[in-house]
């Protein structure tokens, strides 16, 4: 089969130099494996981290791709929940399933956990014609959800759901700040918060604010403005008058990091929560601890999510309450262009690729 392969790192972000279409062996299912024809695959920032070899080095030669959707073509002899012909999407959190964390329902905390297409390999990811995964790592796509929508949802949907529902435990009436609301993860963050009856403030660059409002955000603020946090606080003061409560934000959905960190902490109410994942603009931040201890706020880390959370999110997609936002679709032959576009950030929602 054909696959998008690289065998060296692109430390200068010259992705075209390393990404090559190559012939690799077709996957053969082990007893508990599912093999499926990949029709659509979604790009994530971990694909770029992998090509850079930072923050961790990954197995070589490498096939990236954590989000893939397609049609089952073969199953192992012990597979019972899917059959040939089923439409499936990947759940990219591969864990041992037997440790204390896994059996306690926290497979995202498994010490043996690996992200498929990022930490797996050699030659094991979704950017290929045929992919294979353990049965537990594929989810059947609901009838009225397309393969494109599923591929654009997989990682960002489960990550957003876990951040807001699993970790922050959002409640109706709360004020939720979604940072980077036009990103893949942000578009789902807006919709999940609205699904749970929250007042949503989204941030984005100026040319993407309208898209955030169309997705359901009640307010949208340009986070590239120096005083963006003042605009957010003004909004919360007006909301506080309506709710007869104190101004500030109840829950911050954070995946940006970098220079916004202390401004975000300052926006939190007493006893409020910031939940963070990703940090696409930088891991290292300076923290004014007074924002944390004086107000008794909760700073929660979050990564990926459970298979059941992905199933739940797809259910609400099937009901039309959540939708994927697809920015563009590229072929594997144009993968370097697709990754460069994602790196530049001039997108709304997800970029997909297809083998053909």
N, C-alpha and C positions, 0 to 999 in steps of 0.2 A: 504494500500500500504506500501511498504518498503521505509524507509528514513534513511539517515545518520544524527543522532541526538546526541547532547551533552547537558548536564544539569549542567555542572560546568566548570570553567575555567582551563586551563592548564598553569599556571603561570611559570612552568618550561619547557614548550614546550614538555611535554610528551603527545603527541596527541593520542597515542594508548590507554592511560588510560581513556580518556573521550569520544572518538568517538565510537558510538554503532549503529548497524543496528537495527531499531525498526519498529514495525507496528504502523502506524498513520492513521487517517481517510482519505479516498479519498477526494480530493477537489471537491466541487460542485460549478458550475459557478453562480455568481451573474449576473444581467442583462447585464452588460458591461464587463464581464470576459471571458477569453479564457483559457480553460484547455488543456494542451498538454502532451503527453507522452514524457518523457525526454530520449533521446537516447545518448546524450553527454553533459557533463558539464565541463566548464573550471575552473581551479584554479586561484585565484588572491591573492595578498598579504593581502587584507582585510579579507580573510578567516582566516589567521593566527592572525591578529589583533583581530578578533572576539573571537577566542579560548583563546587568552591571556587576554581578557577583557581590553585591552589597545589599543588605547588611550581613548576609551569609552567603557562603559559596554553595553551589548546588551540583547535583550529579551530572556528569557529562558522558556522552553526548546527551543533549537535553531537548525534550519536547515540552513546551509550556502549555498552559491552558487549564484553568480550574473549572470553568463553566462551559459545559457542552450539552447539547440536546440533539436527539436523533431517534432512530428506530432500531429496536433490538433485532440482531441477526443471529445470535447464538447464546445459549445459556449452559452453565455447568450442570452436572447431573443432580446436584443437591439444591438447585435454585427452585423456589416454590412460589414466589410472589409476583414474578413477571414472566412473560412468555414471548416467544419470537413474534415480532410484529408490533409489540407495545411501543408507544412513544414515551421516552424517558428523558429526564434531565439529571445531571450530576449533583450530588451533595459532596463537595470537595473536602470535607473534614474527615480524614481517614484516621481512625483511632483503634486502639486494641480491642475495645468492647468487653474486656474482662477485668480490668483494674478497678479499684475502689471508686475512682472518679467516674469512669464510664458506667459502672453498674449503679451509680448514684444519680444517673441522668445528666452527668456533666462531662460528656465526651470531649467538649472543647477544652477541658482542663487536663486531659490525658497527657501524661509525660511522654508518651510514645506517639503523640499526634503528629501527623504530617499533612500539609496542604497539597492536595493532588495538583500536579502540573507545576508546582513551585519547588517543593522539597523532595518529590518522588523521582525515581529514575534509576538508571539511565533509560531514556526513551519511553517515559510513561507520563503522558499528559493528554490534553484534549485537542491540540492543534494537529489533527491527523484525520485520515479518512475513516478509520475504525478505532474506537477506543474501548478499553475494558476497565471495569471497576468491580469491587465486591458488590454482591446483591444489596447489602445494607446501604451502599453509597449511591444507589440510583433510586429515583422517585418517579412514579408514573405521572405523566402530565395530564391534568384534568381535560375533559373533552373540549371545553370551549376556551382553552388557553393554547396558543400556538407554540411551536417549537422556537420560533424567534423570540417570543416574549419570555419563554422559560429560560433560554440561554442568557438573555439580558437580565434575568432576575436572580439566578441561582445564588451566587455569593453575596451580592449586595442586599438582596431581600432577606436572607437568613441573618446576615450580620446586623442589618437595621432592626429587624424584629427582635433579635436577642438583646441589642443595646437598649431599646426603648421598653420592650415588654418584659423580657427575661431579667435584665439587670436593673434598669431604672424604675420599672414597674409603674409606668405612667398611669394617671387616673384622669377621668373626665374633669374638665374645668381647669386643669393646670395650664400654665403658660410654658410652652416648649420652644426653645431656640434651636433651630436646625442650621448649623454652620455648613456652608458649601451646599446650599439646597439644590443647585443645578447639576451636581455630580451624580454619578450612578447611585451611590449610597444615599445621597441627600434627597434625591427624588422619591425614594422609598420612605425615607425618614419623614418627610412632609406628609405623605399619604397615610402612613401608619399612625402618626400622631393625630391626624384628623379623624381617622377611623375610630380612635379611642376618645373622641370628644374633647380634644385639647385646643387651646388657642395657640396658633403656630406663627412664629416669627422666623422667616428664612433669611439667610444672607447669601449673597452671590455678587458677581461683578455686575456692573450697571446694565450691560446688554442682556443679562439673563434674569433680571428681576421679574419681568412679565411672565416668563415661563413658570417661575416659582408660584406666582399668584394663580396661574391657570391650573396648577396641580392641587391647589387648595389652601396654600398658605394665606393667612389673614393679613400678613404684613410682609414686606420684603425690603431689605436694607443692603446697601452697597458696602461690603466689608473691605473694599479697597480704599475707602475714605478713611482718613486719619482718625476722625471722631465718630466712626460707625457705632461704637458702643454707646455713645451718648444718645444717638437716635433710637437705639434699642431700648435704653432705659426710659426715654420719654414715652415710648409706646407702652411699656409696662406700667408707668405711672397712670396713664389714661385707663388701662385695663383694671388697675387696682381700684380706681374710683367706682367702676362698674361692679366689681366683685366685692367691694368693701374689705379689701385685704391690703397687704403691704406691697409696694412696687418691687420689681425684680423678676427673675426667671426661676421657675420651679425645676426645670430639667434642661440641661444643655447637651445637645447631641454633637460631639466634637470628634473630628477626624482630620483636622488641619494642622494643629500644633503650631510651632514657630512663634511668631511675634504676637499672635492674638491671645495667648494663654492667660496672662494676668487680667486682660480686659474681660475675658470670659468669666474668670473667677469673681471679679468684682461685680458682675451682673447678677450673681446668684443671691437668692433670698436666704435668710437664716434657715438652716436645716435642709437646704436644697441639694440637688444632685447634678454633677457633671459626669457623663459617661463618655469614655474616649476610646477610639481605635484608630489605627492607621498612621496618623501624623504625616501627611504627604508633603508638607512644607518644612519638616524638620523635627527630629526627635528631641533635641536638647532645648529645654526651655528654662527660664528663670522663674521661680515661683515666690511670690510674696505670701509667706505662710499665714499672715494675718487674715487673708481672705478665707483660709481654710479653718483654722482653729477658733477664731473669734466668732465666726458665724456658724460653726458646727456643720460645715457642709460635707457632703459625701463625694469623693472622687473615685469613680469606678472604672476599672479597665474592662475591656470586652474584646473578644475576638471570635469570629465565626459564630456558630450556633448549632443547635441540635437538628437532627433530621426531622423530628416532629415539628420544630419551628418552621422549617422550610415547607413541610406539608401544610401547615396552618396558613402560611402566607400564600401559597399557591391556591388554597381553598378560597381565600378572599379575592384573589385575582379572578378565579372562575366565577365569582359572584359580581364582578365588575366594580368592586370597591377599591381595588388597587390595580395599577397598570404599569407595565414597563415603558420606559421612554427610550427609544432607540435613536441614537444620533445618526449613525451611518453604518453601512455594511460594505466590507472589503472582502476580496478573495485572499487566500493564503499567499498567492503570488505578490500581493501588494501589502504584505504584513508590515514591512518596515515603515511604509507611509502611515498605516493605521496606528502603530505604536508611537510614531513621532507626533501625530495629531493628538493622541491622548496625553503625551508628555507636555505638550504646549498648553493643554487645558481649555482650548476653545471649543468645548463640546457641551451639549446638554444631554444627560442620560448616558447610555452605554454605546460603545462601538462593538459591532459584531464582525466576525469573519466566517467565511464559508469555504469549504475545500474547492468549490468550482466557480 
